Amino acid sequence: LSFEVSSNECIGIIGKSGSGKTTLIDLLLGLLKPQKGSIFINNNIIKDINLHLSKITAYLPQQALILESSIIDNIVLENDKKNIDYSKLEESIENADLKSLISNLPEKYKSKLSDKGLRFSGGQNQRLALARIFYHAKDIVIMDEATSSLDKDTENVIVENINKFKGKKTIIVITHKESTLKYVDKIFEINDKKLKIIDKKDNNFYS
């Protein structure tokens, strides 16, 4: 398996269940080490420069990780309040289409999320995780089936928000939904341990 992603390029990755999409992402995130072959960043082998892609990568899975803590804590992930950039926080909330929701809460972004208190829907949790990605502004954004469990309206919001990254970040979208691939530059399909480029004009590419 060999492929190249250019800086600030947006690509989609598709493939049948069990084809290796998750394994590929685990390799990119540094959770797995390749048994053979290498991963390069700017022609440098990652292990040689002691750099894991996880340090420069934001990851949005199908089920976002939400802490039993305040909305602001979930976005900034920062213990020291002095280090919080509130201007960037507000911008991230707006970009993730959460401004209206949070503005209507009694304690705004200081509101606490918990099983016994305030709870967000699946779509709202995904947007909260998206605000986290906006805030931390990592160079690479990986979205793994991030919209697969969402209703169509919420999915459309997420997809439009993904497009806000285009041209500014390197984006990798793993999905089985054609609609999620609306703005990608190219599509890779993993099949039989091989990877090929799929023509976006082929309406059957995702089946």
Beta strands, then each sheet from edge to edge (+ up, - down):
strand 1: 10-14
strand 2: 40-41
strand 3: 44-45
strand 4: 57-60
strand 5: 140-144
strand 6: 170-174
strand 7: 186-191
strand 8: 194-198
sheet 1: 4+ 5+ 6+ 1+ 7+ 8-
sheet 2: 2+ 3-
end
